[in-house]
Amino acid sequence: MSLSGKVILRVLVLALSLGAEFAIAATSNAPAGSEPKRWYRFFSEGGIPTLSDQITEEHVKRGYDILDRNMQVLRRIPAFNEDAYQKDKVRRDAMLRRQQEDARILRLYSSSRDAELARNRLLDTLETSIGYNAIQLMRLKRLRSELVEHAADQERSGKSLTNQTKDQIHQYELQIQDLNSLVASQRAEQAKVRQDFIGIIQRLTELESNKGGLPAIAPPPSP
């Protein structure tokens, strides 16, 4: 058994023991020190029964019977199964993550239509910026082309290019590279927005369909 399994087992033993003691105290009118109203029995690998008035790790590991004072079986408790516990924990954790994500989405968007509008606003904002940057790119490329053409005319006339002209051409090239990178990143951001909202809109649509409308989200408590 793994270390986590042993920890879980000890926690279960403690919880079951406390529960058993509470049940006995709550239902018994017998004076202190008298025979317990509940017994706990498990069987060893050789089939030998072991009786106790307390639940131990061995009880939980092997499974046990809850008996009354007349040794009649009240309930059979199956053996602790760490694999089953871990699988169920994975399911519970996944369900908790889904609930948390649903709550986050519902705080941001009131409906699937609201999410669609939010997506469209983001895409439009990015497209406007891309359009502006594209115009700037055209302007820079035109200025660079004119300067390169002017420099070529100077060279053909036997004049050397000044350092200022070379530096200006280099600056245009750098600005063009930066704007190209910016536009590419904005295009990538548009694709990401579209992809991210697919799951959000789909989940909101599912919630609307399953519950006849989205559940209300309680506002956060006041500080």
TORPA-811938 format. One record per residue (C-alpha): x, y, z; residue in three letters. Coordinates in pm, whole numbers, padded with zeros to 5 digits, always signed. Layout:
XYZALA/...
END
This chain:
+00000+00000+00000MET/+00133+00343-00090SER/+00213+00612+00166LEU/-00095+00813+00063SER/-00306+00499+00100GLY/-00177+00445+00453LYS/-00257+00804+00545VAL/-00608+00769+00402ILE/-00651+00441+00589LEU/-00556+00600+00922ARG/-00792+00890+00864VAL/-01074+00646+00788LEU/-00998+00446+01101VAL/-01009+00762+01313LEU/-01333+00882+01154ALA/-01500+00543+01185LEU/-01383+00499+01543SER/-01514+00839+01645LEU/-01841+00769+01467GLY/-01875+00433+01635ALA/-01806+00578+01979GLU/-02062+00852+01922PHE/-02324+00601+01807ALA/-02267+00383+02112ILE/-02284+00676+02351ALA/-02597+00810+02186ALA/-02790+00481+02184THR/-02672+00312+02501SER/-02842+00352+02841ASN/-02606+00108+03007ALA/-02377+00237+03279PRO/-02012+00310+03209ALA/-01789-00001+03200GLY/-02070-00238+03092SER/-02057-00455+02779GLU/-02049-00251+02455PRO/-02362-00244+02243LYS/-02154-00286+01925ARG/-01880-00528+01827TRP/-01658-00518+01521TYR/-01541-00844+01367ARG/-01297-00918+01087PHE/-01158-01245+00958PHE/-00788-01317+00911SER/-00646-01477+00597GLU/-00695-01815+00764GLY/-01060-01735+00830GLY/-01012-01683+01202ILE/-01252-01421+01343PRO/-01123-01136+01556THR/-01365-00945+01772LEU/-01309-00596+01909SER/-01507-00308+02054ASP/-01296-00066+01845GLN/-01224-00029+01475ILE/-00858-00081+01385THR/-00661-00053+01061GLU/-00691-00428+01022GLU/-01070-00400+01031HIS/-01069-00139+00755VAL/-00809-00321+00541LYS/-00994-00656+00554ARG/-01351-00537+00583GLY/-01556-00610+00892TYR/-01900-00686+01037ASP/-02081-00465+01284ILE/-02247-00686+01545LEU/-02488-00615+01825ASP/-02439-00748+02179ARG/-02611-01071+02072ASN/-02357-01119+01793MET/-02615-01053+01523GLN/-02475-00886+01210VAL/-02608-00534+01177LEU/-02400-00432+00877ARG/-02115-00559+00661ARG/-01843-00309+00567ILE/-01633-00401+00261PRO/-01253-00385+00269ALA/-01087-00055+00192PHE/-00988-00045-00176ASN/-00718+00214-00239GLU/-00744+00185-00620ASP/-01119+00245-00611ALA/-01072+00533-00370TYR/-00812+00698-00594GLN/-01028+00653-00905LYS/-01322+00808-00728ASP/-01097+01090-00607LYS/-00996+01160-00967VAL/-01364+01177-01062ARG/-01445+01405-00769ARG/-01150+01632-00846ASP/-01254+01655-01212ALA/-01610+01741-01108MET/-01482+02010-00870LEU/-01266+02163-01144ARG/-01565+02165-01379ARG/-01782+02337-01118GLN/-01512+02597-01053GLN/-01472+02662-01426GLU/-01851+02691-01469ASP/-01863+02945-01186ALA/-01582+03145-01346ARG/-01753+03147-01686ILE/-02089+03246-01538LEU/-01930+03537-01354ARG/-01795+03667-01685LEU/-02086+03603-01922TYR/-02460+03604-01862SER/-02538+03378-02159SER/-02387+03211-02463SER/-02498+03512-02668ARG/-02319+03744-02426ASP/-02002+03537-02472ALA/-02035+03558-02850GLU/-02065+03936-02832LEU/-01760+03957-02603ALA/-01562+03741-02846ARG/-01666+03958-03139ASN/-01566+04276-02955ARG/-01220+04136-02887LEU/-01179+04025-03247LEU/-01297+04363-03378ASP/-01054+04548-03149THR/-00766+04333-03271LEU/-00872+04374-03633GLU/-00883+04752-03597THR/-00532+04752-03452SER/-00410+04518-03727ILE/-00556+04750-03989GLY/-00383+05051-03837TYR/-00051+04866-03819ASN/-00090+04749-04179ALA/-00124+05112-04291ILE/+00188+05201-04093GLN/+00371+04913-04260LEU/+00276+05037-04604MET/+00398+05385-04515ARG/+00731+05261-04378LEU/+00789+05034-04676LYS/+00716+05323-04911ARG/+00956+05554-04724LEU/+01226+05289-04721ARG/+01176+05217-05091SER/+01203+05587-05176GLU/+01517+05623-04966LEU/+01677+05313-05119VAL/+01593+05440-05467GLU/+01743+05780-05381HIS/+02057+05609-05246ALA/+02087+05405-05567ALA/+02064+05723-05774ASP/+02344+05874-05568GLN/+02565+05570-05616GLU/+02501+05569-05991ARG/+02606+05935-06000SER/+02929+05843-05824GLY/+02834+05980-05484LYS/+02892+05777-05167SER/+02607+05707-04928LEU/+02619+05912-04613THR/+02608+05739-04274ASN/+02286+05925-04206GLN/+02120+05766-04511THR/+02245+05420-04416LYS/+02122+05463-04059ASP/+01780+05583-04178GLN/+01740+05282-04408ILE/+01840+05052-04120HIS/+01589+05219-03888GLN/+01310+05170-04142TYR/+01401+04802-04170GLU/+01392+04760-03795LEU/+01054+04932-03767GLN/+00917+04717-04050ILE/+01038+04402-03872GLN/+00881+04513-03544ASP/+00547+04590-03708LEU/+00549+04260-03896ASN/+00608+04079-03566SER/+00333+04280-03397LEU/+00080+04204-03671VAL/+00173+03834-03662ALA/+00124+03823-03285SER/-00213+03999-03318GLN/-00322+03746-03580ARG/-00216+03469-03343ALA/-00411+03638-03064GLU/-00720+03645-03284GLN/-00687+03271-03345ALA/-00646+03212-02971LYS/-00955+03419-02889VAL/-01160+03218-03137ARG/-01030+02891-02996GLN/-01078+02989-02631ASP/-01437+03098-02684PHE/-01535+02774-02857ILE/-01532+02585-02525GLY/-01685+02875-02331ILE/-01978+02922-02568ILE/-02031+02547-02597GLN/-02041+02507-02217ARG/-02280+02800-02172LEU/-02505+02651-02439THR/-02502+02316-02254GLU/-02592+02483-01925LEU/-02874+02677-02090GLU/-03007+02358-02252SER/-02976+02136-01944ASN/-03130+02375-01695LYS/-03365+02580-01905GLY/-03148+02881-01845GLY/-02828+02959-01663LEU/-02812+02920-01284PRO/-02780+03236-01083ALA/-02441+03307-00933ILE/-02446+03454-00588ALA/-02248+03777-00554PRO/-01929+03756-00348PRO/-01970+03833+00022PRO/-01912+04190+00129SER/-01576+04254+00294PRO/
END
